[in-house]
Amino acid sequence: MKPDIIVSAVDAERLETIADLLPASAIESKNALLDELGRANIVEPDQMPATVVTMNSTVQFEITSPKEEFCMTLVYPSDIGNGTNQISVLTPIGTALLGLAEGSQIEWPRPDGQSVHVRILKVIAQPRQAGVLQP
């Protein structure tokens, strides 16, 4: 069973628009993102807990097999390359991170068909924490 996730209404609207514009070749990314949005608890940006991964959050997380720890910023696909240590929400791990809270974990399919276990260690920076309600 997948953990509960929280997504801001602003992020959800932007991500649904991005999904609608994806080419047919990106059907797996589109379906994964829409599935996550479909099961998310959607809240207004000012109601977003500071411990939840939102768009433009910098998050420390780990994966298993092999065990590795990362610190990355979850970004929209158009923002890739505008900074360092970024991960697009359209990648399998990026989609898995969206909406998870500190301490949450999820098993997520990799492109090769295997699964990866992702666990949120800490939300280091989040737009809500910085007083930015609409990143």
N, C-alpha and C positions, 0 to 999 in steps of 0.2 A: 504494500500500500504506500502511495506517495504521501509525503508530508504536506500539511497545509501551507499555502503560500499566500502572500499579500502583494498586490500590485496597485500602484496609484492609478487613479482614473486617467490622468494625463499620459502616463506611460502606456497604459492599455490602449488608449485611443491612437497614439502614435504607432505603436507596434502593430495594431490591426491594420492601419493604413499601409505600413511597410509590407506586411504579409500579403495584402491584396495586390501589391505592385510587383511581387516576386515573379520571375519567369517560371514556366512549367518545369524547367530543369532543377528548380529548387523546391520541389514539392515536399520532400522529406523535412527540410528546414521549416517550411511554411506550416506543415501539419503539426510538427512538434511544438512550434511557437503557439499556434492557435489552440492546441490541446491544453497547454499550460495556462493560457489566458482564460480558457473556458472553465478551468477548475479553480481559478484564483478568487480570493476574496478581494474585490475591488473597493478601494477606499479613496477618499479625497486626499490630496497631497499633504494637507496639514494634519491629517490623522495617521500618517505613516510612522510606525515605530522606528526609532533610530537604529535598531538592531537588525533591520531587514534590508536585503540587497535590492536596491532599485537601479534604474538606469543611471549611469554616471557615478555609481558607488564604487569605491575602492574596497576590495574584499580580500581577506586572507583565507585561503581554503586549501584543503588537501584532497588528493585522490589516492586510490589504492591501485595496486597492480600496474606498474610499480609504485610504491608509496612516494609521493612527491608533494611538496608544499609550494604554493604560489601566492603572490600578491598581485592582483590585476584589477583594472578598472573595467566594468561592464559598460560597453558603449553601443550606440546605434551603428549599423554597418557603414554609414556615410562618414562616421567620425574616426574610423580606423586609420591610423597613420598620423593623426593629429597630436599624438603623445606617445609615451612609452608604456610598456606593460599593459596593453589593452587587449580585451577579448570581445569579439562581436557577440551580440545576443543571438545571432543566427547560427553560431557554432553549437555543436551538441553540449559542450560544457557551459557555454554562455546561456543557453536556454535553461539548462539545469539550475544555474545559479539564481536566475530571476525569481524574486519573491521569497527566497529562503531566509530564515532568521538565524542568528548566531546559534550554533549548537545543532542545527538541523542537518540532516543528511539525506541523500537520495541516491538511488541506483539509476544510472542513465545509460542508454545504448550509445556505443561509439559507432563511427561510420563503418568500421569493419565487422559490425554485428555483435561484438563482445560488449560486455557491460563494464562500466566504471562506477566506482563508489565515490561520491563527492560529499565532503563535510565542510560546513562553514565554521571557520575558527573565530573570525572577528570581522565586523564591518568597520573598517578603519576610517573611511570618510563616506558620507552620504549627503546628497544635496539638502535634505531636510535638516540634518545636523548643522549645516552651514547657513541655514536660514533661507535657502533657495527652495521655494515651493514648487516651481515649475522649471526643471532643468532643461 
